Amino acid sequence: MIRHFLACGLAGLVMVTALPRVSRATLPPVSQSNSQADLEQAEAYNNQGYDLASQGRFTEAVAAFERAIALYPGYDTAYNNLGITYAQLGNFPAAVSAFEEAITLNSANVEYYNNLGSALGSLGRIAEATNIFKEAIARYPNEPDSHFNLAIAFLNQNQVPEAIASLKTARDLYQIRNNFAAVQQINQILQDLEL
């Protein structure tokens, strides 16, 4: 299991438990430069992108998210969804850019940090991914996905003791949230690491 685990790389493993998915519209406030009609149309395009991505029609989803952003440039959810969709297409440089913009617009969403770190890891930029996951943990210490993602980054750098510590923290936090599937997966990983 551990050989496959490490061979999957950062993104392959993050998808197992964190499951970044596109999100239905979370409306930002209307700004002076955008009308309510623009915002509603942007929401409609974001939701269309969500539906298209859910059907595996990623190229069309990208176009829908880009239309949402063109109408409402401050739409952090649309940027995050665009990044996830680019990642699904294997375009990780574009995904990184989209996640960075989502964070610029809304640094309070830990999911954006985890997605950015995963995209960086998929590009082999493991040290940068590690720093992003550490930043997410500094901001949101009780978010288990960040600890799990940091553990994967540590494993990709052959920092096994640090990975084990992060995995144990993630496991404890998942346990508090009653996410027993994640707890079971982490227990299996820990068992494989101890062999």
Backbone hydrogen bonds in HBPLUS format (Angstrom, degrees):
<---DONOR---> <-ACCEPTOR-->    atom                        ^
c    i                          cat <-CA-CA->   ^        H-A-AA   ^      H-
h    n   atom  resd res      DA  || num        DHA   H-A  angle D-A-AA Bond
n    s   type  num  typ     dist DA aas  dist angle  dist       angle   num
A0005-PHE N   A0001-MET O   2.79 MM   4  5.95 156.0  1.85 152.3 160.6     1
A0006-LEU N   A0002-ILE O   2.90 MM   4  6.10 162.0  1.93 152.7 154.3     2
A0007-ALA N   A0003-ARG O   2.88 MM   4  6.00 152.4  1.96 144.5 153.4     3
A0008-CYS N   A0004-HIS O   2.93 MM   4  6.07 140.0  2.10 148.3 156.4     4
A0009-GLY N   A0006-LEU O   3.22 MM   3  5.59 141.9  2.38 103.7 113.3     5
A0013-LEU N   A0009-GLY O   3.41 MM   4  6.59 155.0  2.48 149.1 154.9     6
A0014-VAL N   A0010-LEU O   2.99 MM   4  6.14 160.7  2.03 156.2 162.4     7
A0015-MET N   A0011-ALA O   3.08 MM   4  6.15 159.4  2.13 151.4 155.3     8
A0016-VAL N   A0013-LEU O   3.02 MM   3  5.26 137.1  2.21 102.8 114.5     9
A0018-ALA N   A0014-VAL O   2.87 MM   4  5.54 142.1  2.01 157.8 169.8    10
A0034-ASN N   A0031-SER O   3.24 MM   3  5.32 152.6  2.32 101.2 109.2    11
A0039-LEU N   A0035-SER O   3.09 MM   4  6.41 161.3  2.12 149.3 154.0    12
A0040-GLU N   A0036-GLN O   2.90 MM   4  6.14 158.8  1.94 150.5 156.1    13
A0041-GLN N   A0037-ALA O   2.91 MM   4  6.11 156.7  1.97 147.8 154.3    14
A0042-ALA N   A0038-ASP O   2.80 MM   4  6.01 155.7  1.86 149.6 157.1    15
A0043-GLU N   A0039-LEU O   2.89 MM   4  6.12 153.9  1.95 146.2 153.4    16
A0044-ALA N   A0040-GLU O   3.00 MM   4  6.27 152.1  2.08 141.6 148.9    17
A0045-TYR N   A0041-GLN O   2.96 MM   4  6.31 156.2  2.02 150.1 155.9    18
A0046-ASN N   A0042-ALA O   2.85 MM   4  6.10 157.9  1.90 150.8 157.4    19
A0047-ASN N   A0043-GLU O   2.88 MM   4  6.12 162.5  1.91 152.5 156.8    20
A0048-GLN N   A0044-ALA O   2.88 MM   4  6.09 148.2  1.98 142.5 152.0    21
A0049-GLY N   A0045-TYR O   2.83 MM   4  6.08 158.6  1.87 149.7 155.3    22
A0050-TYR N   A0046-ASN O   2.89 MM   4  6.20 152.9  1.96 147.3 155.2    23
A0051-ASP N   A0047-ASN O   2.96 MM   4  6.24 163.2  1.99 147.7 151.1    24
A0052-LEU N   A0048-GLN O   2.88 MM   4  6.15 162.7  1.91 154.3 159.3    25
A0053-ALA N   A0049-GLY O   2.82 MM   4  5.98 164.8  1.85 153.6 157.9    26
A0054-SER N   A0050-TYR O   2.90 MM   4  6.08 153.5  1.97 149.2 157.0    27
A0055-GLN N   A0051-ASP O   3.18 MM   4  6.43 129.0  2.45 136.5 148.9    28
A0055-GLN N   A0052-LEU O   3.06 MM   3  5.12 136.4  2.25  97.5 109.9    29
A0057-ARG N   A0052-LEU O   2.90 MM   5  5.08 154.4  1.96 155.5 147.0    30
A0056-GLY N   A0053-ALA O   2.94 MM   3  4.93 160.1  1.98 105.4 111.1    31
A0061-ALA N   A0057-ARG O   2.99 MM   4  6.21 147.7  2.09 144.1 154.4    32
A0062-VAL N   A0058-PHE O   2.86 MM   4  6.13 155.4  1.92 152.6 157.5    33
A0063-ALA N   A0059-THR O   3.32 MM   4  6.64 158.9  2.36 142.7 147.0    34
A0064-ALA N   A0060-GLU O   3.07 MM   4  6.42 152.7  2.15 146.1 153.5    35
A0065-PHE N   A0061-ALA O   2.89 MM   4  6.20 163.9  1.91 160.0 163.6    36
A0066-GLU N   A0062-VAL O   2.87 MM   4  6.08 158.2  1.92 153.2 159.8    37
A0067-ARG N   A0063-ALA O   2.97 MM   4  6.20 146.9  2.08 142.1 150.7    38
A0068-ALA N   A0064-ALA O   3.01 MM   4  6.33 153.3  2.08 146.4 153.6    39
A0069-ILE N   A0065-PHE O   2.95 MM   4  6.25 158.2  2.00 149.9 155.4    40
A0070-ALA N   A0066-GLU O   2.88 MM   4  6.06 152.3  1.96 143.8 151.7    41
A0071-LEU N   A0067-ARG O   3.09 MM   4  6.31 150.3  2.18 144.9 151.7    42
A0072-TYR N   A0068-ALA O   2.91 MM   4  6.11 147.1  2.02 143.1 153.3    43
A0075-TYR N   A0072-TYR O   3.10 MM   3  5.73 140.7  2.26 134.8 133.9    44
A0079-TYR N   A0075-TYR O   3.18 MM   4  6.59 153.5  2.25 150.0 157.9    45
A0080-ASN N   A0076-ASP O   2.93 MM   4  6.23 159.7  1.97 153.7 159.1    46
A0081-ASN N   A0077-THR O   2.86 MM   4  6.10 164.1  1.88 151.7 156.2    47
A0082-LEU N   A0078-ALA O   2.82 MM   4  5.97 151.5  1.90 143.5 151.9    48
A0083-GLY N   A0079-TYR O   2.90 MM   4  6.16 156.8  1.95 148.7 154.6    49
A0084-ILE N   A0080-ASN O   2.94 MM   4  6.28 159.7  1.98 154.2 159.2    50
A0085-THR N   A0081-ASN O   2.96 MM   4  6.13 159.0  2.00 146.8 152.7    51
A0086-TYR N   A0082-LEU O   2.83 MM   4  6.10 158.7  1.88 152.3 158.4    52
A0087-ALA N   A0083-GLY O   2.93 MM   4  6.15 155.1  1.99 146.4 153.5    53
A0088-GLN N   A0084-ILE O   2.93 MM   4  6.27 148.8  2.02 144.4 153.1    54
A0089-LEU N   A0085-THR O   3.07 MM   4  6.39 138.7  2.24 141.1 152.2    55
A0089-LEU N   A0086-TYR O   3.03 MM   3  5.01 125.9  2.33  94.1 108.7    56
A0091-ASN N   A0086-TYR O   2.90 MM   5  5.10 149.6  1.99 154.7 146.8    57
A0090-GLY N   A0087-ALA O   2.92 MM   3  4.85 153.4  1.99 100.8 109.5    58
A0095-ALA N   A0091-ASN O   3.04 MM   4  6.32 149.6  2.14 143.2 152.7    59
A0096-VAL N   A0092-PHE O   2.84 MM   4  6.03 161.0  1.88 154.4 157.5    60
A0097-SER N   A0093-PRO O   3.16 MM   4  6.47 163.3  2.19 146.7 150.4    61
A0098-ALA N   A0094-ALA O   3.02 MM   4  6.27 159.1  2.06 149.0 154.4    62
A0099-PHE N   A0095-ALA O   2.89 MM   4  6.14 164.3  1.91 158.1 162.1    63
A0100-GLU N   A0096-VAL O   2.87 MM   4  6.06 159.1  1.92 154.3 160.5    64
A0101-GLU N   A0097-SER O   3.05 MM   4  6.28 153.7  2.12 144.2 150.9    65
A0102-ALA N   A0098-ALA O   2.95 MM   4  6.25 153.8  2.02 146.6 154.2    66
A0103-ILE N   A0099-PHE O   2.97 MM   4  6.24 157.2  2.03 150.6 155.8    67
A0104-THR N   A0100-GLU O   2.93 MM   4  6.19 154.2  1.99 144.9 152.6    68
A0105-LEU N   A0101-GLU O   2.98 MM   4  6.21 153.3  2.05 149.3 155.6    69
A0106-ASN N   A0102-ALA O   2.85 MM   4  6.02 142.9  1.99 143.0 154.2    70
A0112-TYR N   A0109-ASN O   3.13 MM   3  5.78 139.4  2.30 113.6 122.2    71
A0113-TYR N   A0110-VAL O   3.07 MM   3  5.26 121.3  2.42 101.7 115.6    72
A0114-ASN N   A0110-VAL O   3.10 MM   4  6.47 163.3  2.13 157.1 161.3    73
A0115-ASN N   A0111-GLU O   2.90 MM   4  6.10 159.7  1.94 151.1 156.8    74
A0116-LEU N   A0112-TYR O   2.92 MM   4  6.08 157.0  1.97 143.9 150.5    75
A0117-GLY N   A0113-TYR O   2.87 MM   4  6.09 168.3  1.88 155.4 158.5    76
A0118-SER N   A0114-ASN O   2.96 MM   4  6.13 155.5  2.02 145.1 151.9    77
A0119-ALA N   A0115-ASN O   2.96 MM   4  6.20 157.7  2.01 148.5 154.2    78
A0120-LEU N   A0116-LEU O   2.90 MM   4  6.16 162.3  1.94 156.1 161.0    79
A0121-GLY N   A0117-GLY O   2.90 MM   4  6.08 157.8  1.95 146.4 152.9    80
A0122-SER N   A0118-SER O   2.93 MM   4  6.17 147.1  2.04 142.9 151.9    81
A0123-LEU N   A0119-ALA O   3.18 MM   4  6.49 128.8  2.45 137.4 150.0    82
A0123-LEU N   A0120-LEU O   3.03 MM   3  5.13 137.1  2.22  98.4 110.8    83
A0125-ARG N   A0120-LEU O   2.94 MM   5  5.16 150.4  2.03 156.4 146.8    84
A0124-GLY N   A0121-GLY O   2.91 MM   3  4.95 158.4  1.96 105.9 111.9    85
A0129-ALA N   A0125-ARG O   2.98 MM   4  6.28 156.2  2.03 149.1 156.8    86
A0130-THR N   A0126-ILE O   2.79 MM   4  6.00 158.9  1.83 153.2 158.7    87
A0131-ASN N   A0127-ALA O   3.08 MM   4  6.37 157.3  2.13 145.0 150.2    88
A0132-ILE N   A0128-GLU O   2.99 MM   4  6.31 152.9  2.07 148.7 156.1    89
A0133-PHE N   A0129-ALA O   2.90 MM   4  6.21 162.3  1.94 156.8 161.2    90
A0134-LYS N   A0130-THR O   2.90 MM   4  6.14 154.2  1.97 149.3 157.1    91
A0135-GLU N   A0131-ASN O   2.90 MM   4  6.12 150.0  1.99 141.8 150.2    92
A0136-ALA N   A0132-ILE O   2.90 MM   4  6.21 155.1  1.96 148.6 155.5    93
A0137-ILE N   A0133-PHE O   2.95 MM   4  6.21 154.9  2.02 145.8 152.3    94
A0138-ALA N   A0134-LYS O   2.86 MM   4  6.11 153.1  1.93 146.9 154.5    95
A0139-ARG N   A0135-GLU O   3.03 MM   4  6.28 149.9  2.12 146.5 153.9    96
A0140-TYR N   A0136-ALA O   2.74 MM   4  5.82 155.8  1.79 149.0 157.1    97
A0143-GLU N   A0140-TYR O   3.21 MM   3  5.71 156.8  2.27 126.6 124.8    98
A0148-PHE N   A0144-PRO O   2.94 MM   4  6.22 161.2  1.98 157.8 163.5    99
A0149-ASN N   A0145-ASP O   2.82 MM   4  6.00 166.8  1.83 151.9 155.7   100
A0150-LEU N   A0146-SER O   2.90 MM   4  6.04 153.5  1.97 143.0 150.6   101
A0151-ALA N   A0147-HIS O   2.97 MM   4  6.20 150.7  2.06 142.5 150.4   102
A0151-ALA N   A0148-PHE O   3.06 MM   3  5.06 115.3  2.50  94.1 109.9   103
A0152-ILE N   A0148-PHE O   3.04 MM   4  6.45 152.8  2.12 150.9 157.9   104
A0153-ALA N   A0149-ASN O   2.98 MM   4  6.30 157.5  2.03 148.1 154.4   105
A0154-PHE N   A0150-LEU O   2.84 MM   4  6.13 157.5  1.89 151.2 157.6   106
A0155-LEU N   A0151-ALA O   2.88 MM   4  6.17 156.7  1.93 148.9 155.3   107
A0156-ASN N   A0152-ILE O   2.94 MM   4  6.22 152.5  2.01 148.1 155.5   108
A0157-GLN N   A0154-PHE O   2.96 MM   3  5.07 146.4  2.07 101.6 112.4   109
A0159-GLN N   A0154-PHE O   2.88 MM   5  4.98 173.2  1.88 145.3 143.1   110
A0158-ASN N   A0155-LEU O   2.97 MM   3  4.79 161.8  2.00 106.8 109.4   111
A0163-ALA N   A0159-GLN O   2.97 MM   4  6.19 152.6  2.05 149.7 158.6   112
A0164-ILE N   A0160-VAL O   2.85 MM   4  6.07 161.6  1.88 161.2 164.9   113
A0165-ALA N   A0161-PRO O   3.09 MM   4  6.33 160.7  2.13 145.1 150.0   114
A0166-SER N   A0162-GLU O   3.00 MM   4  6.26 160.5  2.04 148.2 153.4   115
A0167-LEU N   A0163-ALA O   2.80 MM   4  6.01 156.8  1.85 152.4 159.6   116
A0168-LYS N   A0164-ILE O   2.92 MM   4  6.13 157.8  1.97 150.9 156.3   117
A0169-THR N   A0165-ALA O   3.08 MM   4  6.34 155.0  2.14 145.1 151.7   118
A0170-ALA N   A0166-SER O   2.89 MM   4  6.11 164.1  1.91 150.6 155.2   119
A0171-ARG N   A0167-LEU O   2.80 MM   4  6.00 161.6  1.83 150.5 155.9   120
A0172-ASP N   A0168-LYS O   3.00 MM   4  6.20 161.9  2.04 146.2 150.3   121
A0173-LEU N   A0169-THR O   2.99 MM   4  6.25 157.4  2.04 150.9 157.2   122
A0174-TYR N   A0170-ALA O   2.79 MM   4  6.03 156.8  1.84 156.2 163.0   123
A0175-GLN N   A0171-ARG O   2.86 MM   4  6.04 152.4  1.93 147.5 155.7   124
A0176-ILE N   A0172-ASP O   3.10 MM   4  6.39 154.2  2.17 143.1 148.8   125
A0177-ARG N   A0173-LEU O   3.23 MM   4  6.49 142.7  2.38 136.6 146.2   126
A0177-ARG N   A0174-TYR O   3.04 MM   3  5.01 122.0  2.39  93.3 108.5   127
A0179-ASN N   A0174-TYR O   2.94 MM   5  5.14 173.3  1.94 148.6 147.0   128
A0178-ASN N   A0175-GLN O   2.95 MM   3  4.91 159.8  1.99 106.3 111.4   129
A0183-VAL N   A0179-ASN O   3.14 MM   4  6.47 156.4  2.20 145.1 152.4   130
A0184-GLN N   A0180-PHE O   2.90 MM   4  6.01 159.5  1.94 143.0 148.2   131
A0185-GLN N   A0181-ALA O   2.97 MM   4  6.20 157.7  2.02 145.0 151.3   132
A0186-ILE N   A0182-ALA O   2.90 MM   4  6.11 164.2  1.92 153.0 156.8   133
A0187-ASN N   A0183-VAL O   2.89 MM   4  6.10 157.6  1.94 149.3 156.0   134
A0188-GLN N   A0184-GLN O   3.03 MM   4  6.28 152.2  2.11 146.4 153.3   135
A0189-ILE N   A0185-GLN O   2.99 MM   4  6.33 156.1  2.04 148.6 155.3   136
A0190-LEU N   A0186-ILE O   2.81 MM   4  6.05 166.7  1.83 157.8 161.1   137
A0191-GLN N   A0187-ASN O   2.92 MM   4  6.08 154.8  1.98 142.8 150.0   138
A0192-ASP N   A0188-GLN O   2.93 MM   4  6.18 157.8  1.98 148.2 154.0   139
A0193-LEU N   A0189-ILE O   2.88 MM   4  6.15 150.0  1.97 149.9 158.7   140
A0194-GLU N   A0190-LEU O   3.10 MM   4  6.30 138.7  2.27 142.6 152.6   141
A0194-GLU N   A0191-GLN O   3.22 MM   3  5.24 130.3  2.48  95.0 107.7   142
A0195-LEU N   A0192-ASP O   3.29 MM   3  5.37 154.3  2.36 100.0 107.4   143
